Structure formats: structure tokens, C-alpha cells
Amino acid sequence: MYAKYIKQEIPDLNGTGQTQAYYRMELTPKSYEEFVSQCAREGHTDESTILGVLSLVSEKLALNMAEGFSVKLNGIGTFNAKLGVRDDMLQDAFEEGERSHNAKSIMVTGVAYRADNDLIWNTSRKCTLERGGVSRLRKPELSLEERIQKAKEFLEKNSFMRVPDYVRLTGLSRTTATQELRRLALDPTSGITSRGIRSQKFYVLCKP
């Protein structure tokens, strides 16, 4: 079975005046039941056995990550928990006068996964690609100035703004919104700056 690839247009990040492109696979969902059935059929194993093993692995993987372990599954990858501050709490900052959150304000917000090299190699070895089409950028309806104004109006009513908020305000894709906010935070004339790092980054109005 052939997998299809899509040529995806992305914004000009280098100031060349031309949009850039990257390639992504066109994904077809496969349900948990279909996957288990395939494993049972091709592995000559009862579905109940596979379901039991997967359930046990999921349960113990969660337990180990919750206890602070980084778990490596050979041929699959390495898993560890990611922490963040609750959505209703402002982020900490290493600044004088800032108060640190206690443990009740911090929670597991995701799981970091790094694929095993054998899994990557095996996937590449089995993969045969064919052209699937082209995906072009959706041009924003609002100008940059209008988007900045909407962001400022939002921040006047709210303590902080995250990327999903900017996506809803502007209609940009998440990738484009993330890149634009980063540029605005670096521009002292925009009136918007950032706090936090990586997935915990959020945006506020510059202090007068």
C-alpha cells in the first residue's frame, strides 16, 4: 500500500519574498480495534492477549512516568511526563517580587515522546510514497496591524494570551500564529512581549 505525501506551503521566514515548502504525509486514521485485529491476524495471536498486553503497558507506563521515570521501550521510543502550570494560573518568572507556585498549581500537561531510531528506520524501509497533492496557505483576512490591535484589545481584558487565543482572534493557523507572536514579542514597537518558555510561553502587554 502506497502512502501519499503533501507539499505544504508555509510562510516566508527568511525575508526572501517567497513562501517556503515542506512535505508531510497524508494520514488515514486507523482505529484501535483495527490495529489490534491486524496485530492478532499477522502475529497469529488472540486479540484478547494483545488487548491485555497493551492495557498493561499503558497502565504501567503511566505509573512510571507519574513517579518521575523516563521509560524506554526498545523499538518504539522513550516516554516521559511534561509539567506545566494549570491553565487558570499565571506562569512563574525569575524576577524579583514574583511568587513561585506550589505543587498544587503544577500538573502533568503532556507526554514527551522520542521515537527509537529502529522504529524510524523500519518505518522508512517499509514506506513507499506517491504524490498526493499541494496545500497552499490560507491568506489572512485581517492585516497585521488589525491582528495586533485585536491582540491588544484582548490583553486589555485578560491577564495574558496564549497561541490558541491568537488563532481564534485572527484566523491564522497555529503554526503561523506562533511564528507571528514570536516576531511581535521581539519587536519593541509592537507593544506585546512574552513570558515563559517553549510550551509554557504566553504573551502580555509591555509595561509602560
C-alpha positions as CSV (number, residue, x, y, z in Angstrom):
1,M,0.0,0.0,0.0
2,Y,1.3,3.4,-1.0
3,A,1.3,6.4,1.3
4,K,0.7,9.8,-0.2
5,Y,2.7,13.0,0.5
6,I,1.5,16.6,0.5
7,K,3.6,19.6,-0.5
8,Q,2.7,22.1,2.2
9,E,3.2,25.9,1.8
10,I,4.5,27.7,4.8
11,P,5.1,31.5,5.4
12,D,8.3,33.2,4.4
13,L,10.5,33.1,7.5
14,N,13.8,34.3,5.9
15,G,12.7,37.5,4.3
16,T,13.2,36.2,0.7
17,G,9.8,37.3,-0.5
18,Q,8.9,33.7,-1.4
19,T,6.9,31.2,0.6
20,Q,8.7,28.0,1.7
21,A,7.6,24.4,1.5
22,Y,7.8,21.2,3.5
23,Y,6.5,17.7,2.9
24,R,4.1,15.9,5.1
25,M,2.3,12.5,4.9
26,E,-1.4,12.4,4.1
27,L,-2.7,10.5,7.1
28,T,-5.6,7.9,7.2
29,P,-7.0,7.2,10.6
30,K,-6.7,3.6,11.8
31,S,-8.8,2.7,14.9
32,Y,-7.6,0.9,18.0
33,E,-9.8,-2.1,17.1
34,E,-8.4,-2.3,13.6
35,F,-4.8,-2.1,14.8
36,V,-5.3,-4.9,17.4
37,S,-7.1,-7.0,14.8
38,Q,-4.2,-6.6,12.4
39,C,-1.6,-7.5,15.1
40,A,-3.6,-10.6,16.0
41,R,-4.1,-11.7,12.5
42,E,-0.5,-11.2,11.3
43,G,1.1,-12.3,14.6
44,H,-1.1,-15.4,14.9
45,T,-2.2,-14.3,18.4
46,D,-5.5,-14.0,20.1
47,E,-6.9,-10.4,20.2
48,S,-7.6,-10.8,23.9
49,T,-3.9,-11.4,24.6
50,I,-2.9,-8.3,22.6
51,L,-5.5,-6.2,24.3
52,G,-4.3,-7.4,27.7
53,V,-0.7,-6.6,26.9
54,L,-1.5,-3.2,25.5
55,S,-3.6,-2.3,28.5
56,L,-0.9,-3.4,30.9
57,V,1.8,-1.4,29.1
58,S,-0.4,1.7,29.1
59,E,-1.2,1.4,32.8
60,K,2.4,0.8,33.9
61,L,3.8,3.4,31.5
62,A,1.5,6.0,33.1
63,L,2.5,4.8,36.6
64,N,6.2,5.0,35.9
65,M,6.0,8.4,34.3
66,A,3.9,9.7,37.2
67,E,6.7,8.5,39.5
68,G,9.3,10.5,37.6
69,F,10.8,7.8,35.4
70,S,11.8,8.2,31.8
71,V,10.7,4.9,30.1
72,K,12.4,3.5,27.1
73,L,10.6,0.8,25.0
74,N,13.1,-0.8,22.6
75,G,12.0,-0.5,19.0
76,I,9.3,2.1,20.0
77,G,10.8,5.0,21.8
78,T,11.3,6.9,25.1
79,F,8.4,8.4,27.1
80,N,8.4,11.0,30.0
81,A,5.9,13.3,31.6
82,K,5.8,17.0,30.8
83,L,4.8,19.5,33.5
84,G,3.1,22.9,33.3
85,V,1.1,25.3,35.4
86,R,-2.7,25.0,35.5
87,D,-4.5,26.9,32.8
88,D,-6.1,29.2,35.3
89,M,-2.7,30.2,36.8
90,L,-0.1,32.7,35.5
91,Q,3.4,31.4,34.8
92,D,6.3,31.9,37.2
93,A,9.1,34.2,36.2
94,F,12.6,34.5,37.6
95,E,12.1,38.2,38.6
96,E,12.3,40.0,41.9
97,G,8.9,40.0,43.6
98,E,7.5,37.1,41.6
99,R,5.9,34.4,43.8
100,S,6.6,30.7,43.0
101,H,3.7,28.3,42.6
102,N,3.3,25.4,45.0
103,A,2.8,21.8,43.9
104,K,-1.0,22.1,43.7
105,S,-0.6,24.6,40.9
106,I,1.5,22.4,38.8
107,M,0.3,19.4,36.8
108,V,1.1,16.9,34.1
109,T,0.2,18.7,30.8
110,G,1.5,16.1,28.3
111,V,3.8,13.3,27.5
112,A,7.1,13.8,25.6
113,Y,7.9,11.0,23.1
114,R,11.2,10.5,21.3
115,A,11.0,7.8,18.6
116,D,13.5,4.9,18.7
117,N,15.9,5.0,15.8
118,D,15.0,1.5,14.9
119,L,11.3,2.5,14.6
120,I,12.2,5.4,12.3
121,W,14.5,3.2,10.2
122,N,11.9,0.4,10.0
123,T,9.1,2.8,9.0
124,S,11.3,4.4,6.3
125,R,12.2,0.9,5.0
126,K,8.6,-0.1,4.6
127,C,7.4,3.2,3.2
128,T,6.7,3.8,-0.5
129,L,5.4,7.3,-1.3
130,E,3.4,8.7,-4.2
131,R,2.3,12.3,-4.8
132,G,-0.9,13.3,-3.0
133,G,-1.3,17.0,-3.8
134,V,-0.4,20.5,-2.7
135,S,-1.7,22.5,0.3
136,R,-1.5,26.3,-0.1
137,L,-1.5,28.9,2.7
138,R,-4.8,30.5,3.6
139,K,-4.4,34.2,3.3
140,P,-5.5,36.1,6.5
141,E,-8.5,38.4,6.2
142,L,-7.0,40.8,8.7
143,S,-3.9,42.9,8.1
144,L,-1.0,42.7,10.5
145,E,-2.0,46.0,12.1
146,E,-5.6,44.7,12.6
147,R,-4.3,41.5,14.1
148,I,-2.0,43.4,16.6
149,Q,-4.9,45.6,17.6
150,K,-7.2,42.6,18.3
151,A,-4.4,41.1,20.4
152,K,-4.0,44.3,22.4
153,E,-7.8,44.6,23.0
154,F,-7.8,41.0,24.2
155,L,-4.9,41.7,26.6
156,E,-6.6,44.8,28.0
157,K,-9.4,42.5,29.2
158,N,-7.3,39.4,30.1
159,S,-4.1,39.0,32.1
160,F,-2.3,37.0,29.3
161,M,-2.8,35.5,25.9
162,R,-1.7,32.1,24.5
163,V,-1.3,31.0,21.0
164,P,-4.8,29.4,20.7
165,D,-6.3,32.7,21.8
166,Y,-4.4,34.5,18.9
167,V,-5.6,31.8,16.5
168,R,-9.2,32.4,17.4
169,L,-8.8,36.2,17.2
170,T,-7.0,36.3,13.8
171,G,-8.0,33.2,11.9
172,L,-4.3,32.2,11.3
173,S,-3.1,28.6,11.5
174,R,-1.5,27.6,14.8
175,T,1.9,27.5,13.1
176,T,1.6,30.9,11.5
177,A,0.2,32.4,14.7
178,T,3.0,31.0,16.8
179,Q,5.6,32.4,14.4
180,E,3.9,35.8,14.3
181,L,3.7,36.1,18.0
182,R,7.3,35.3,18.4
183,R,8.2,38.1,16.0
184,L,5.9,40.6,17.8
185,A,7.5,39.7,21.1
186,L,10.9,40.6,19.7
187,D,9.7,43.9,18.3
188,P,9.7,46.6,21.0
189,T,7.3,48.7,18.9
190,S,4.6,46.1,18.9
191,G,3.5,46.6,22.5
192,I,3.4,42.9,23.1
193,T,6.0,40.8,24.9
194,S,6.3,37.2,26.1
195,R,6.9,35.3,29.3
196,G,7.8,31.6,29.9
197,I,9.5,29.2,27.5
198,R,8.5,26.6,25.0
199,S,5.1,25.1,25.6
200,Q,4.6,27.3,28.7
201,K,5.1,30.6,26.7
202,F,2.4,33.2,27.0
203,Y,2.0,36.9,25.9
204,V,1.3,40.1,27.8
205,L,1.2,43.8,27.1
206,C,4.5,45.6,27.5
207,K,4.7,47.6,30.8
208,P,4.6,51.3,30.1
